[in-house]
Amino acid sequence: MKWMEALKKFNAGKGEWCVPKKGTREHAEVISIMQGNTVYTSTRQEQKRIQERAKTDRAPVRIKQPVSRRSV
C-alpha cells in the first residue's frame, strides 16, 4: 500500500485532514497501515486520546473557532 492510501485510511472519519509529523505516534500508525499490520483508529478513540493528552500536555489544545466573515 502507498503512503497516500494509508493516509486516507488513517484520516477516514475525522473532521480534518492530517499529515502526521515524522517520529510521532500517528506517523508510526500510518506506516503500520502501509505494512498491513494495523487497523486505523476510530474517531472515538482519537477524541479520547486528544482529551487525555490535553490534560497532561503543557500547551493548550487549540480548538478551531468558526471564522466570522464580514463584507466590507
Contacts in CASP RR format, 6 or more apart in sequence:
PFRMAT RR
TARGET T0000
AUTHOR 0000-0000-0000
METHOD contacts of the structure
MODEL  1
MKWMEALKKFNAGKGEWCVPKKGTREHAEVISIMQGNTVYTSTRQEQKRI
QERAKTDRAPVRIKQPVSRRSV
1 33 0 8 1.000
1 34 0 8 1.000
1 35 0 8 1.000
1 36 0 8 1.000
2 34 0 8 1.000
3 30 0 8 1.000
3 34 0 8 1.000
5 34 0 8 1.000
6 30 0 8 1.000
6 31 0 8 1.000
6 33 0 8 1.000
6 34 0 8 1.000
7 19 0 8 1.000
7 30 0 8 1.000
9 33 0 8 1.000
9 40 0 8 1.000
10 18 0 8 1.000
10 20 0 8 1.000
10 26 0 8 1.000
10 29 0 8 1.000
10 30 0 8 1.000
10 33 0 8 1.000
10 40 0 8 1.000
10 41 0 8 1.000
11 17 0 8 1.000
11 18 0 8 1.000
12 40 0 8 1.000
13 43 0 8 1.000
14 43 0 8 1.000
14 46 0 8 1.000
15 43 0 8 1.000
18 26 0 8 1.000
20 26 0 8 1.000
20 27 0 8 1.000
20 29 0 8 1.000
20 30 0 8 1.000
21 27 0 8 1.000
29 38 0 8 1.000
29 40 0 8 1.000
29 41 0 8 1.000
32 38 0 8 1.000
33 39 0 8 1.000
33 40 0 8 1.000
41 49 0 8 1.000
50 61 0 8 1.000
53 61 0 8 1.000
54 60 0 8 1.000
54 61 0 8 1.000
END
